[in-house]
């Protein structure tokens, strides 16, 4: 599910880090645009600067 994805990403990052990472060191920035490009309403970031959005799902 979509809710499990961020947890899975953080888990994978922590497992793959050499020597492991304490919780207070790991930082993850995730931009979620949703599935429907028509629903995107960016005020900042890539879409507002004319750069391509995320790949189609």
C-alpha positions in Angstrom: 0.0 0.0 0.0 1.0 3.6 -0.4 1.3 4.0 3.4 3.8 1.2 3.6 6.1 2.6 0.9 7.9 5.3 3.0 8.5 2.8 5.8 9.9 0.3 3.3 12.3 3.0 1.9 13.5 4.0 5.3 14.0 0.4 6.3 16.0 -0.3 3.1 18.2 2.7 3.7 18.9 1.8 7.2 19.8 -1.8 6.3 22.1 -0.8 3.5 24.0 1.9 5.3 27.6 0.8 6.1 27.7 0.4 9.9 24.0 1.2 10.2 22.5 4.6 10.9 21.0 5.8 14.2 17.5 7.2 13.9 18.5 10.8 14.5 21.0 10.7 11.6 18.7 9.4 8.8 16.9 12.1 6.8 14.5 11.3 4.0 12.8 13.9 1.7 9.9 12.4 -0.3 7.9 14.5 -2.7 4.5 12.7 -3.4 2.7 14.0 -6.4 -0.1 11.4 -6.5 -1.2 9.3 -9.4 -3.2 11.7 -11.4 -1.1 14.5 -13.0 -4.3 16.6 -13.3 -4.6 16.7 -9.5 -1.0 18.2 -9.0 -1.0 21.6 -7.5 2.6 22.5 -6.8 3.5 25.9 -5.2 7.2 25.1 -5.1 9.7 22.5 -6.3 10.2 20.9 -9.7 6.7 21.3 -11.1 6.5 25.0 -10.4 10.0 25.6 -12.0 9.0 24.0 -15.3 11.0 20.8 -14.8 9.4 17.5 -15.6 7.2 15.9 -12.9 7.5 12.4 -11.7 7.3 9.4 -14.1 3.8 8.1 -14.9 2.7 5.1 -12.9 
